Amino acid sequence: MSDADPGEAFHRYVLELFDALARDRLLTERLADAASPAAASVLETLADAMESARAAGELREDATQQDLRVLLCGVALQLGRFGERDPATWRRYGEMVLAAFRR
């Protein structure tokens, strides 16, 4: 995450993650598992990107890491349980998650 624009880096990372989740049901399930080392790594990277974007004034000031986990993992878990595989649908929900964090 060495982008000059932290908001753009966060935006791109979230959408890339949703693209990956659309293709990988196991990753979707693991992401919602708090004990999963893979999930912890992904969520740590996301949280770092979110903090950088928030510090740059590009996200809501009250956005927390818990908000990120609840919104992102909640959406991913539900789409996974619905068996959704259409990348366009996943991207749409990724954009909705991002909208919740915008100022």
C-alpha distances in whole Angstrom, upper triangle without the diagonal:
4,6,9,10,8,11,10,6,8,11,10,9,12,14,13,14,17,18,18,20,22,23,23,25,25,21,22,25,23,20,23,24,23,24,22,20,18,18,17,14,13,14,12,8,10,11,9,7,11,12,9,11,14,14,14,17,15,16,20,20,22,19,19,17,20,20,17,19,22,21,19,21,24,23,22,25,28,27,27,30,31,31,29,27,27,23,24,25,22,20,23,22,19,19,22,19,17,20,21,18,19,21
4,6,9,8,12,11,8,11,13,12,12,15,17,16,17,20,21,21,23,26,26,26,29,28,25,26,28,26,24,26,28,27,28,26,23,21,21,20,17,16,17,15,12,13,14,11,10,13,13,10,12,15,15,14,17,16,18,21,22,24,21,21,20,23,23,20,22,26,25,22,24,28,27,26,29,31,30,30,34,35,34,32,31,30,26,27,28,25,23,26,25,22,22,24,22,20,22,24,20,21,22
4,5,6,9,8,6,9,11,10,11,14,15,15,17,20,20,21,23,25,26,26,29,29,25,26,29,27,24,27,29,28,30,28,25,23,23,22,19,18,18,17,14,14,15,13,10,13,14,10,11,14,14,12,15,14,16,20,21,23,21,21,20,24,23,20,23,25,24,22,24,27,26,25,29,31,29,30,34,34,34,31,30,29,25,25,27,24,21,24,24,20,20,22,21,18,20,22,19,18,20
4,6,9,9,8,11,13,13,14,17,18,18,20,22,23,24,26,28,29,30,32,32,29,29,32,31,27,30,32,31,33,31,29,27,26,25,22,21,21,20,16,16,17,14,12,14,14,11,11,14,13,11,14,13,16,19,20,23,21,22,22,25,24,22,25,27,26,24,27,30,28,28,31,33,32,33,36,37,36,34,33,31,28,27,29,26,24,25,26,22,21,24,22,19,21,22,19,18,19
4,6,5,6,9,10,11,12,15,16,16,18,20,21,23,24,26,28,29,31,31,28,28,30,29,26,28,30,29,31,30,28,26,25,24,22,20,20,19,16,15,16,14,10,12,13,9,8,11,11,9,11,9,12,16,17,20,18,20,20,23,22,19,22,25,23,21,25,27,26,26,29,31,29,31,34,34,34,31,30,29,25,25,26,24,21,22,23,19,18,20,19,15,17,19,16,14,15
4,5,5,6,9,10,10,12,14,15,16,18,20,21,22,24,26,27,29,29,25,25,28,26,23,25,27,26,28,27,25,23,22,21,19,17,16,15,13,11,12,10,7,8,9,6,5,8,9,7,9,8,10,13,14,17,15,16,16,19,18,16,19,21,20,18,21,24,23,23,26,28,27,28,32,32,32,30,29,28,24,24,25,22,20,21,21,17,17,19,17,13,16,17,13,13,14
4,5,5,6,9,10,11,12,14,15,17,18,20,21,23,25,26,27,28,25,24,27,26,22,24,26,26,28,27,26,24,22,21,20,17,17,16,14,12,12,12,8,8,10,8,5,8,10,8,9,6,7,11,13,15,13,15,15,18,17,14,18,20,18,17,20,22,21,21,25,26,25,27,30,30,30,28,27,26,22,22,22,20,17,18,18,15,13,15,14,10,12,13,10,9,11
4,5,5,6,8,10,11,12,14,15,16,18,20,21,23,24,26,27,24,23,26,26,22,24,27,27,29,27,26,24,22,22,20,17,17,17,14,13,14,13,10,10,13,11,8,11,13,11,12,9,11,14,17,19,16,18,18,21,19,16,19,21,19,17,21,23,21,21,25,26,24,26,29,29,29,26,25,24,20,20,21,19,16,17,17,14,13,15,14,11,13,15,13,12,14
4,5,5,6,9,10,10,12,14,15,16,18,20,22,22,24,25,21,21,24,23,20,22,25,24,26,24,23,20,19,19,17,14,15,14,11,10,12,11,7,9,11,9,8,12,13,12,14,11,12,16,17,19,16,17,16,20,18,15,18,20,18,16,19,22,20,20,23,25,24,25,28,29,28,26,25,24,20,20,21,19,16,18,18,14,14,17,15,12,15,16,14,14,16
4,6,5,6,9,10,11,12,14,15,16,18,20,21,23,23,19,19,22,21,17,19,22,21,24,22,21,19,17,17,15,12,12,12,10,7,9,9,5,6,9,8,7,10,12,11,13,10,10,13,15,16,13,14,13,16,15,11,14,17,15,13,16,18,17,17,20,22,21,22,25,26,26,24,23,22,19,19,19,17,14,16,15,11,12,14,11,9,12,13,10,11,14
4,6,5,6,9,10,11,12,14,15,17,19,20,22,23,20,19,22,22,18,20,23,23,26,24,23,21,19,19,18,14,14,15,13,10,12,13,9,9,12,12,9,12,15,14,14,10,10,14,16,17,14,16,15,18,15,13,15,17,14,13,16,18,16,16,20,21,20,21,24,24,24,22,21,20,16,16,17,14,11,13,13,9,8,11,10,7,10,12,10,10,13
4,6,5,6,8,10,10,12,14,15,17,18,21,22,18,18,22,21,18,20,23,23,26,23,22,19,18,19,17,14,15,16,12,11,14,14,10,11,15,14,12,15,17,16,17,14,14,17,20,21,18,19,18,20,18,15,17,19,17,14,17,19,17,17,20,22,20,21,24,25,24,21,20,19,15,15,16,14,11,13,14,10,10,13,12,10,13,15,14,14,17
4,5,5,6,9,10,11,12,14,16,16,18,19,15,15,19,18,15,17,20,20,22,20,19,16,14,15,13,10,11,12,9,7,11,11,8,10,13,13,12,15,17,16,18,15,14,17,20,20,17,17,15,17,16,13,14,17,15,12,14,17,16,15,18,20,18,19,23,23,23,20,19,19,15,16,17,14,12,14,14,10,11,14,12,11,14,15,14,15,18
4,5,5,6,9,10,10,12,15,15,17,18,14,13,17,16,13,15,18,18,21,19,19,16,14,15,14,10,10,12,10,7,11,12,9,10,13,14,12,15,17,17,18,15,14,16,18,19,15,15,14,15,14,10,12,14,12,9,11,14,12,11,15,17,15,16,20,20,20,18,17,16,13,14,14,11,9,11,10,7,8,11,9,8,11,12,11,13,17
4,5,5,6,9,10,11,13,14,16,18,15,14,18,18,15,17,20,21,24,21,21,18,16,18,17,13,14,16,14,11,14,16,13,13,17,17,15,17,20,20,20,17,16,18,21,22,18,19,17,19,17,14,15,16,14,11,13,15,13,12,16,17,15,16,19,19,19,16,15,14,10,11,11,9,6,9,9,6,7,10,10,9,12,14,14,15,18
4,5,5,6,9,10,11,12,15,16,13,13,17,17,14,17,20,21,23,20,19,16,15,17,15,12,13,15,13,11,15,16,13,15,18,18,17,19,22,21,22,19,18,21,24,24,20,21,19,20,19,15,16,18,16,13,14,17,15,13,16,18,16,16,20,20,19,16,15,14,11,12,13,10,9,12,12,9,11,14,13,12,16,17,17,18,21
4,5,5,6,9,10,10,12,13,10,10,13,13,10,13,16,17,19,16,16,13,12,14,12,9,10,13,11,9,13,15,13,14,17,18,17,19,22,22,23,20,19,21,23,23,19,19,16,18,17,13,13,15,13,10,11,14,12,10,13,15,13,13,17,18,17,15,14,14,11,13,13,10,9,13,11,9,12,14,12,12,16,17,16,18,22
4,5,5,6,9,10,11,13,10,9,13,14,11,13,16,18,20,18,19,15,14,16,16,12,13,16,14,12,15,17,15,16,19,20,19,21,24,24,24,21,19,21,24,23,20,20,18,18,17,13,13,15,12,9,10,12,10,8,11,13,10,11,15,15,14,12,11,11,8,10,10,6,6,9,8,6,9,11,10,11,14,15,16,18,21
4,5,5,7,9,11,14,11,11,15,15,14,16,19,21,23,20,20,17,16,19,17,14,16,18,16,15,18,20,17,18,22,22,21,23,26,26,26,23,22,24,27,27,23,23,21,22,20,17,17,18,16,13,14,16,13,11,14,15,12,13,16,16,14,12,10,9,6,9,10,7,7,10,11,9,11,14,14,14,17,19,19,20,24
4,5,5,6,9,11,8,9,12,13,11,15,17,19,20,17,17,14,13,16,15,12,14,17,15,14,18,19,18,19,22,23,22,24,27,27,28,25,23,26,28,28,24,23,21,22,21,17,17,18,17,13,13,16,14,11,13,15,13,12,16,16,14,13,10,11,9,12,13,9,10,14,13,11,15,17,16,16,20,21,21,23,26
4,5,5,7,8,6,6,9,10,9,12,14,17,18,16,17,13,12,15,15,12,13,17,16,14,18,20,18,19,22,23,23,24,27,28,28,25,23,25,27,27,23,22,20,20,19,16,15,16,14,11,11,13,11,7,10,12,9,8,12,13,11,10,9,10,9,12,11,8,10,13,11,10,14,15,14,16,19,19,20,22,26
4,6,7,10,9,8,12,13,13,14,17,20,22,19,20,17,16,19,19,16,17,20,19,18,21,23,21,22,25,26,25,27,30,30,30,27,25,27,30,29,25,25,23,23,21,18,18,18,16,13,13,14,12,9,11,12,9,8,12,12,9,7,5,7,6,9,9,6,9,11,11,11,14,15,15,17,19,20,21,23,27
4,7,9,9,9,12,13,14,16,18,21,22,19,20,16,16,20,19,16,18,21,20,19,22,24,23,24,27,28,27,29,32,32,32,29,28,30,32,32,28,27,25,25,24,21,20,21,19,16,16,17,15,12,13,15,12,10,13,14,11,9,7,9,8,12,12,10,12,15,15,14,17,19,19,20,23,24,25,27,30
4,6,5,6,9,10,11,13,15,18,19,15,17,13,13,17,17,14,16,20,19,18,21,23,22,23,27,28,27,29,32,32,33,30,28,30,32,31,27,26,23,23,23,20,18,20,19,15,14,16,15,11,12,14,12,9,12,14,11,11,9,12,11,15,14,12,14,17,16,15,19,20,19,21,24,24,25,27,31
4,5,5,6,9,10,11,13,16,17,15,17,14,13,17,17,15,17,20,20,19,22,24,24,24,27,29,28,30,33,33,34,31,29,30,32,31,27,26,23,23,22,20,18,18,18,15,13,14,13,10,9,11,10,6,9,11,8,9,9,12,13,16,15,12,15,18,16,16,20,20,19,21,24,24,25,28,31
4,5,5,6,9,10,11,14,14,12,13,11,11,15,15,14,16,19,19,19,21,24,24,24,27,29,29,30,33,34,34,32,30,31,33,31,27,26,23,22,23,20,17,18,19,16,13,15,15,11,10,13,12,9,11,14,12,13,13,16,16,19,18,15,18,20,19,18,22,22,21,23,26,26,26,29,33
4,5,5,6,9,10,13,13,10,11,8,8,12,12,10,12,15,15,15,18,20,20,21,23,25,25,26,29,30,31,28,26,28,29,28,24,23,19,19,20,17,15,16,16,13,11,13,13,10,10,13,12,10,12,15,13,14,13,16,15,18,17,14,16,19,17,16,19,20,18,20,23,23,23,26,29
4,6,5,7,9,12,14,11,14,11,9,13,14,11,12,16,16,15,17,20,20,20,23,25,24,26,28,29,30,27,25,26,28,26,23,21,18,18,18,15,13,14,13,10,8,10,10,6,6,9,9,6,9,12,11,11,11,14,13,16,15,11,14,16,14,13,17,17,15,18,21,20,21,24,27
4,6,6,7,10,12,10,13,11,9,13,15,13,14,17,18,17,19,22,22,22,25,27,27,28,30,32,32,30,27,28,29,27,24,22,19,18,18,16,13,14,15,12,9,11,11,8,6,10,10,7,9,12,12,13,14,17,17,20,18,15,18,19,17,16,20,20,18,21,23,22,23,26,30
4,5,5,8,9,6,9,7,6,9,11,10,11,14,15,15,17,20,20,21,23,25,25,26,29,30,31,29,26,27,29,27,23,21,18,17,18,16,13,14,15,13,10,12,13,10,9,13,13,11,13,16,15,16,17,19,19,22,20,17,19,21,18,18,21,21,19,21,24,23,23,26,30
4,6,8,9,7,9,7,5,8,10,8,8,11,13,12,14,16,17,17,19,22,22,23,25,27,27,25,23,23,25,23,20,17,14,14,15,12,9,11,12,9,6,10,11,8,8,12,12,11,13,16,16,16,16,19,17,20,18,15,17,19,16,14,18,18,15,17,20,19,19,23,26
4,6,9,8,11,10,7,10,12,11,10,13,15,14,15,18,19,18,20,23,23,23,26,28,28,26,23,23,25,22,19,17,14,12,13,12,8,9,11,9,5,7,10,8,7,10,12,11,12,15,15,16,17,20,19,21,19,16,18,19,16,15,19,18,15,18,21,19,19,23,26
4,5,5,9,9,7,9,12,12,11,14,16,16,16,19,21,20,22,25,25,25,28,30,30,29,26,26,27,25,21,19,15,14,16,14,11,12,14,13,9,11,14,12,10,13,15,13,14,18,18,19,20,23,22,25,23,19,22,23,20,19,23,22,19,21,24,22,22,26,29
4,6,8,10,7,7,11,11,10,12,15,15,14,17,19,19,20,23,24,24,26,28,29,27,24,25,25,23,20,16,13,12,14,13,10,11,14,13,10,12,15,14,13,16,18,17,17,21,21,22,23,26,25,27,25,22,23,25,21,20,23,23,19,21,24,22,22,25,28
4,6,9,8,8,11,13,12,13,16,17,17,19,21,21,22,25,26,26,28,31,31,30,28,28,28,26,23,20,16,15,18,17,13,15,18,16,14,16,19,17,15,19,21,19,19,23,23,24,25,28,27,29,27,24,26,28,25,23,27,26,23,25,28,26,25,29,31
4,5,5,6,9,10,10,12,14,15,16,18,20,21,22,24,25,26,28,30,31,30,27,28,28,27,23,20,17,16,19,17,13,16,18,16,13,16,18,15,14,18,19,17,18,22,21,22,23,25,24,27,25,22,24,26,23,22,25,25,22,24,27,25,25,28,31
4,5,5,6,9,10,10,12,14,15,16,18,20,21,23,24,25,27,29,30,29,27,28,28,27,24,21,17,17,20,17,15,17,19,17,15,18,20,17,17,21,22,19,21,25,24,24,24,27,25,28,27,23,25,27,24,22,26,26,23,24,27,26,25,28,31
4,5,5,6,9,10,11,12,14,16,17,18,20,22,23,24,26,28,29,27,25,27,28,27,23,20,17,17,19,16,14,17,18,15,13,17,18,15,15,19,19,17,19,22,21,22,21,23,22,25,24,20,21,24,22,20,23,24,21,22,25,25,24,27,30
4,5,5,6,8,10,10,12,14,15,16,18,20,21,22,24,26,27,25,23,24,25,23,20,17,13,14,16,13,10,13,14,12,10,13,15,12,13,16,17,15,17,20,20,20,20,22,20,23,22,18,19,22,19,17,20,21,18,19,22,21,20,24,27
4,6,5,6,9,10,10,12,14,15,16,18,20,20,22,24,25,24,22,23,23,22,19,16,12,13,15,13,10,14,16,13,12,15,17,15,16,19,20,19,21,24,23,24,24,25,24,26,25,21,22,24,21,19,22,22,19,20,23,22,20,24,26
4,6,5,6,9,10,11,12,14,15,17,19,20,21,23,25,23,22,23,24,23,20,17,13,15,17,14,12,16,17,15,14,17,19,16,17,21,21,20,22,25,24,24,24,25,23,25,25,21,21,24,22,19,22,23,19,20,23,22,21,24,26
4,5,5,6,9,10,11,12,14,16,17,18,20,21,23,21,19,21,22,21,18,16,12,14,15,12,11,14,14,11,11,15,15,13,15,18,18,17,20,22,22,21,20,22,19,22,21,17,18,20,18,15,18,19,16,16,20,19,18,21,24
4,5,5,6,8,10,10,12,14,15,16,18,20,21,19,17,18,19,18,15,12,9,10,12,9,7,11,12,10,10,13,14,13,14,18,18,18,20,22,22,22,22,23,21,22,21,18,18,20,17,15,17,18,14,15,18,17,16,19,21
4,5,5,6,9,10,10,12,14,15,16,18,20,19,17,19,19,18,15,12,9,11,13,11,10,14,15,13,13,17,18,17,18,21,22,21,24,26,26,25,25,26,24,25,25,21,21,23,21,18,20,21,17,17,20,19,17,20,22
4,5,5,6,9,10,11,12,14,15,17,19,17,16,18,19,19,16,14,11,14,15,12,12,16,16,13,14,18,18,17,19,22,22,22,25,26,26,25,24,25,22,24,23,20,19,22,20,16,18,20,16,16,19,19,16,19,21
4,5,5,6,9,10,11,12,14,15,17,15,13,15,16,16,13,11,9,11,12,8,9,13,12,10,12,15,15,14,17,19,19,20,23,24,24,23,22,23,20,21,21,17,16,18,16,13,15,16,13,12,15,15,13,15,18
4,5,5,6,9,10,10,12,14,15,14,12,14,14,14,10,8,6,9,10,7,9,12,13,11,13,16,17,16,18,21,22,22,24,26,27,25,25,26,23,24,24,20,19,21,19,15,17,17,14,13,16,15,12,15,17
4,5,5,6,9,10,11,12,14,14,13,15,15,15,12,11,9,13,14,11,13,16,16,15,16,19,20,20,22,24,25,25,28,29,30,28,28,28,25,26,26,22,21,23,21,18,19,20,17,15,18,17,14,16,18
4,5,5,6,9,10,11,13,11,11,13,14,15,12,12,11,14,14,11,13,16,16,14,16,19,19,19,21,24,23,24,27,28,28,27,26,26,23,23,23,20,19,20,19,15,16,17,14,12,15,15,12,14,16
4,5,5,6,8,10,11,9,8,10,11,12,8,9,8,11,11,8,11,14,13,12,15,17,17,18,20,22,22,24,26,27,28,26,26,26,23,23,23,20,18,19,17,14,15,15,12,10,13,12,9,11,13
4,5,5,6,9,10,10,9,10,10,11,9,8,8,12,12,11,13,16,16,15,18,20,21,21,23,26,26,27,29,31,31,30,30,30,27,27,27,23,22,23,21,18,18,19,16,14,16,15,11,13,14
4,5,5,6,9,9,9,12,12,14,12,12,12,16,15,14,16,19,18,18,20,23,23,23,26,28,28,29,32,33,33,31,31,30,27,27,27,24,22,24,22,19,19,20,17,15,17,17,13,13,14
4,5,5,6,5,6,9,10,12,10,12,12,16,15,13,16,18,17,16,20,22,21,22,25,26,26,28,30,31,32,29,29,28,25,25,25,22,20,21,20,17,16,17,15,12,14,14,10,10,11
4,5,5,5,5,7,6,9,8,10,11,14,13,12,16,17,16,17,20,21,21,23,25,27,27,29,31,32,33,31,31,30,27,27,26,24,22,22,21,18,17,17,15,12,14,13,9,9,9
4,5,7,8,10,8,11,11,12,13,17,16,15,19,21,20,20,23,25,25,26,28,30,30,32,34,35,36,34,34,34,30,30,30,27,25,26,24,21,21,21,19,16,17,17,13,13,12
4,6,8,10,10,13,13,15,16,19,18,17,21,23,21,21,24,26,26,27,30,31,31,33,35,36,37,34,34,33,30,29,29,27,24,25,24,21,20,21,19,16,17,17,13,12,11
4,6,8,8,11,11,14,16,19,17,17,20,22,20,21,24,25,25,26,29,30,30,32,35,35,36,34,34,33,30,29,29,27,24,24,23,20,19,19,18,15,15,15,11,10,8
4,7,9,12,11,14,15,18,16,15,19,20,18,18,22,23,22,24,27,28,27,29,32,32,33,30,30,29,26,25,25,23,20,20,20,17,15,16,15,11,11,12,9,7,7
4,6,9,7,10,12,15,12,12,15,17,15,15,19,20,19,21,24,25,25,27,29,30,31,28,29,28,25,24,23,21,19,19,18,15,14,14,12,9,9,9,5,5,5
4,5,5,9,12,14,11,12,15,16,14,16,19,19,19,22,24,25,25,27,29,30,31,29,30,29,27,26,25,23,21,20,19,17,15,14,13,11,10,8,6,6,5
4,6,9,12,14,12,13,16,17,16,18,21,21,22,24,26,27,28,30,32,33,34,32,33,32,30,29,28,26,24,24,22,20,19,18,16,14,14,12,9,9,8
4,6,10,11,9,11,14,14,14,16,19,19,20,22,24,25,26,28,30,31,32,31,32,32,30,29,28,25,24,24,21,20,19,17,15,14,14,11,9,11,10
4,7,8,6,8,11,11,11,13,15,16,17,19,21,22,23,25,26,28,29,28,29,28,26,26,24,22,21,21,18,16,16,15,12,11,12,9,7,9,10
4,5,5,6,9,10,11,12,14,15,17,18,20,21,23,24,26,27,29,27,29,29,27,27,25,22,22,22,19,17,18,17,13,13,14,12,9,13,13
4,5,5,6,9,10,10,12,14,15,16,17,20,21,22,23,25,27,26,27,27,25,26,24,21,21,21,18,16,18,17,13,13,16,13,11,14,16
4,5,5,6,8,10,10,11,14,15,16,18,20,20,22,24,25,25,26,27,25,26,24,21,21,21,18,17,18,17,13,14,16,13,12,16,17
4,5,5,6,8,10,10,12,14,15,16,18,20,21,22,24,23,25,25,23,24,21,19,19,19,15,14,15,13,10,11,13,9,9,13,14
4,6,5,6,8,10,11,12,14,15,16,18,20,21,22,21,22,23,21,21,19,16,16,17,14,12,13,12,8,9,12,9,8,12,15
4,6,5,5,8,10,10,11,13,15,16,17,19,21,20,21,22,21,22,20,16,17,18,14,13,15,14,10,12,15,12,12,16,18
4,6,6,5,8,10,10,12,14,15,16,18,20,19,21,22,21,21,19,16,17,17,14,13,15,13,10,13,14,12,12,16,18
4,6,5,6,9,10,11,12,14,15,17,18,17,19,19,18,18,16,13,14,14,10,10,12,9,6,9,11,9,10,13,16
4,5,5,6,9,10,11,12,14,16,17,15,17,17,16,16,14,11,12,12,9,8,11,10,6,9,12,10,11,14,18
4,5,5,6,8,10,10,12,14,15,15,16,18,17,18,15,12,14,15,11,11,14,13,10,13,15,14,15,18,21
4,5,5,6,9,10,11,12,14,14,16,18,17,18,15,13,15,15,11,11,14,12,10,13,15,13,15,18,21
4,6,5,6,8,10,11,12,11,13,14,14,14,11,9,11,11,7,8,11,10,8,12,13,12,14,17,21
4,6,5,6,9,10,11,10,11,13,12,14,11,8,11,12,9,9,13,12,10,13,16,15,16,19,23
4,6,5,6,9,10,10,13,15,15,17,14,11,14,15,12,13,16,15,13,17,19,18,19,22,26
4,5,5,6,9,9,12,14,15,16,12,11,14,14,11,13,16,14,13,17,18,17,20,22,26
4,5,5,6,5,8,10,11,12,9,8,11,11,9,11,14,13,13,16,18,18,20,22,26
4,5,5,6,8,11,12,14,12,10,13,14,12,13,17,16,16,19,21,21,22,25,29
4,5,8,11,13,15,17,14,13,17,17,14,16,19,18,18,21,23,22,24,27,30
4,5,9,11,14,15,12,12,15,15,13,16,19,18,18,21,22,22,25,27,30
4,6,9,12,14,11,11,15,16,14,16,19,19,19,22,24,24,26,28,32
4,6,9,10,8,8,12,12,11,13,16,16,17,19,21,22,24,26,29
4,6,9,8,8,11,12,12,14,16,17,18,20,22,23,25,26,30
4,5,5,7,9,10,11,13,15,16,17,19,20,22,24,25,29
4,5,5,6,9,10,10,12,14,15,16,18,20,21,23,26
4,5,5,6,9,10,10,12,14,15,16,19,20,21,25
4,5,5,6,9,10,11,13,14,15,17,19,20,24
4,5,5,6,9,10,11,12,14,16,17,19,22
4,5,5,6,9,10,10,12,14,16,17,20
4,5,5,6,9,10,11,13,15,15,19
4,5,5,6,9,10,11,13,15,18
4,5,5,6,9,10,11,13,17
4,5,5,6,9,10,11,14
4,5,5,6,9,10,14
4,5,5,7,9,13
4,5,5,7,10
4,5,5,9
4,6,9
4,7
4
